[in-house]
């Protein structure tokens, strides 16, 4: 017998654990293939291209401008994106390292490319509920007033901070949902991007989060 000599409780739980591991591995493989397809096929990215080329490719695909800001956010939120009427905005917390900030940025790019728009609801959260408005206004002096209003008051899709759900503890229902797919996109996308400023136009990781804007 396969589980001869094992405790009875382990005999009951082991098959479920193995099945869960197989499902997670398959889900990871599907999400990884989707990431490669998006970056190579949909966005047309090639080896040696970096962050700025990625942002420009997203702008071309979505046919709208994109602004990336880095401002202080509450500890439980590491970033969010807002789809405006005429342009997109991504806000990344300033309370993290440059590399982790890039991970958050890629996570939010996935939401812009593949995500569902957060619908209006009584529990919907807007950026104005989270941000220090003075810090945000300093970051957006060149943006039109209607864009600033969209960033502040449209429903935003939030990425939880360190206290949020993690891959290791992800339940089965989380494996296939949008947040998990966005995490895989960010993890794999970081490996595919060229972050060497001597090769691509990415620049240093620090300068990657200076007030960045890509126009159509």
KOLLUM-94158 format. One record per atom (N, C-alpha, C): x, y, z. Coordinates in steps of 0.05 Angstrom, whole numbers, plus 5000, padded with zeros to 4 digits. Atoms other than C-alpha are relative to their C-alpha. Layout:
XYZ/...
end
This chain:
501749765000/500050005000/501850255000/498349765004/502750694981/500650145026/499749854976/501651005049/500249825025/499850194978/503050395092/501850115021/498449904978/505550595160/499750295006/500449714996/503651325152/497750055018/502349934983/498951665202/497550024983/502650005015/491651615182/499350274990/500749735009/490852365179/501750084976/498349945023/496752425130/499049864975/501050155023/493751885086/497650144987/502349865010/487452305080/500750264987/499349735010/490852975067/502150004978/497850005020/496852775024/499050014971/500949985027/492852644960/499150284992/501049735006/489553324965/502350204997/497749825002/496253664976/501449964974/498750065025/499253314916/498450124977/501749905022/493353494872/500150315000/499749704999/493754224896/502650094988/497449925011/501154254878/500049974970/500150045029/499753974809/498450224987/501649795011/494254474797/501550275000/498449754999/498755054819/502150014979/497950015020/504254824773/498850044972/501249975026/499554774714/499050294996/500949725002/496455454730/502350194995/497649835005/503455764733/500849984971/499250045027/505155454666/498250154980/501849855017/498855744634/500450305002/499649714996/500056434664/502750094988/497449935011/507356424643/499950014969/500349995029/505556254571/498450244991/501549765007/500456814571/501850255002/498249774997/505757304596/501950024975/498250005023/510557104540/498550094975/501649925023/504957174489/499550305000/500649724998/503057864514/502550174993/497649835004/510158134516/501249974972/498850045026/512757824452/498050064977/501849985023/506557784407/498350265001/501849774998/501658324432/501550265000/498649754996/506758844452/502450024981/497849995020/512158654401/502750065013/497449954986/517858694453/502049794990/497850175009/524558404433/502350005020/497850004981/530858204471/501650264999/498549754999/534858804495/498350245005/501749774994/528859254505/499250015029/500549974972/527159534573/497450145007/502549894989/522059914614/498850214982/501149795016/521260524570/498749894974/501250125024/520160094508/497449855007/502450144991/515059684547/497750205003/502149804996/511160304567/499050114973/500849905026/511260564496/498349794985/501550215013/508759894471/497249985011/502750004988/502959904520/498450244990/501449765010/501260614497/499049954971/500850065028/501160384424/497749814999/502150205001/496859784439/497450115010/502549894989/491860164481/499150274988/500649765015/492260794438/499150235019/500549794981/492361254498/502550055017/497649934985/497561614540/500049855027/499650144974/500361304604/501950165017/498349864981/503061654665/500549825024/499250174977/506961294720/501150195021/499249834977/507661624788/500949835023/499250134976/511261424851/499750185024/500749834977/508261714915/499649825024/500650164976/507461484988/497149905000/502650124997/501661004997/499849875027/500350154974/498760665059/501449744999/498550255000/502560045081/498649774987/501450235011/497059575058/499550024970/500449975029/497159834986/502750064988/497449955013/503259784941/499750134973/500449865026/500160064877/497249974990/502650025012/494060174835/500150124972/500249885026/491960354765/497250114996/502549875006/486460804739/499750034969/500549965028/483460774669/498250244997/501549755005/481361474650/498649994973/501449985026/477161694591/502050034977/498149955022/483261914551/502849905005/497350104994/489361634587/499949835025/499750184977/491661124638/502150115020/498149914979/495261254704/500649765018/499250204980/499260774748/501550155022/498749894977/501360974818/501349775016/498550204986/506760574854/501050135026/499249894975/508460654927/502950085000/497349914997/514761034944/501449855024/499050134977/515560595006/501049724995/499050265007/519160024972/502650044984/497649985016/525559864935/499350044970/500549955029/526460034861/499149744986/500750255014/526159304840/497249915007/502750074993/519959164880/498050194987/501749815014/517059794851/499549934971/500450105028/518259524781/498149764999/501950234999/514658884801/497150115002/502749884996/508659304824/499150134973/500749875025/508859704759/499149794979/500750205020/508759074716/497349875008/502650114991/503058794759/497750184991/502149815008/498959424745/499750014970/500250015029/500659404671/498349774991/501750235007/497458714668/497150085003/502849924996/491059014697/499150184977/500849835023/491059544642/499649844975/500150155025/492259034588/497849785000/501750244999/487958454611/497850015021/501750014977/484058654672/497250104995/502849905000/476758784685/500050285014/500349744987/474959504701/498449985026/501650014975/472759594774/497450154997/502649875003/465359734771/499350175024/500949834977/461960264814/498549845020/501450144978/459759994881/500450165025/499649864975/458860254952/502749965013/497450064988/465459924971/502350074983/497849925018/469460194912/501850205013/498049824989/475860554931/501250174978/498749825019/478561164895/502750095011/497349924992/485661424896/499950235021/500249784980/483362044934/499549915028/500450114973/481561584992/502649915012/497550134992/488761334996/502350195002/497649855004/493461884977/500150265016/499549734990/496562485009/499750194977/500749845024/493462994961/502250204993/497849815006/499263484969/502249864985/497850155014/504362954949/499249944971/500950075027/500162754889/500050244982/500249765016/499063464865/502850094991/497249935008/506663584866/501049824978/499150185021/507562974821/498650054974/501649985024/502363184771/499550284991/500549725007/503363924756/499450044970/500349965029/503463814681/497549864989/502450145010/497163384677/497650184999/502549845002/490563684654/498349965025/501750034976/485563814710/498149764999/501950225002/480663294683/501449735005/498550254995/486162754685/500549975030/499650004971/487862944757/497549915015/502650074988/480462884775/499449704996/500450295004/480162194743/501749835018/498250164983/486161944782/499050015029/500849974972/483262204847/497449865006/502750074993/476062004841/498849764985/501050245013/475161424792/500749765018/499350244985/474860724823/502749894990/497350095006/481860444826/500349705006/499450284995/484359724822/502650005017/497849994981/488959634882/501649745001/498350234994/494859174893/500750015030/499550014971/495458954966/503050005005/497250004992/501959065002/500949745011/498850254990/506158565040/498049845017/501950144984/500258395084/497849864984/502050125016/496058185025/500649714994/499750285006/495257494995/502649954985/497550065014/501657164971/499749744984/500150245017/503056624920/500149755016/499550254986/505456114969/497549905014/502350084985/498956115008/497550034983/502349955017/494456224948/498149765000/502050215002/487955824952/499549934971/500450095028/485655444890/498450214985/501649805014/480555984873/501750244991/498349775006/486156504873/501949944978/497950075019/490756124826/499350104972/500849935027/486756294764/498950284997/501349745002/484156984782/501950214991/498549795013/486557644756/502550095017/497749924983/490957824816/502349814998/497950205002/494757174812/501450024973/498849975027/495757244737/501750244998/498449755001/498257954747/502649965015/497550064985/503357704798/501949834982/498350165017/505857184749/501150174977/499149825022/506157704693/502350185010/497949834989/510358154738/502649855005/497750174994/515057594760/501549924974/498850095025/516257324689/500950244984/499349775015/516258014658/502650135008/497549894991/521958254702/502449844989/497850175010/526157664678/500450054970/499849965029/524657844605/501050274992/499249735006/526058584609/503050045003/497249924997/533058864598/500150245019/499849784980/534659294659/502850125001/497349895002/541859464638/499850264985/500249745014/541960214623/502050034977/498049985022/548060104578/499049874974/501150145023/543859664532/497450124990/502649905007/536759924534/499750295009/500449724992/533760614545/498550015027/501350004975/531160404613/501150205019/498749834980/536160814652/500249855026/499850144974/537660654725/497249955011/502650064988/532160344766/498950245015/501049774986/531760974807/498750204981/501149805019/530661424747/497549884986/502450125012/525460924722/497550105013/502449914986/520761214774/499950305004/500549715002/521861944762/497450024984/502649955013/515262244737/500249924971/499750115027/514461834674/497450024985/502449975017/509661954617/500649904972/499750105027/508861594551/497550084985/502249905015/504461914498/499649844974/500750135025/500961634437/501650134977/
end
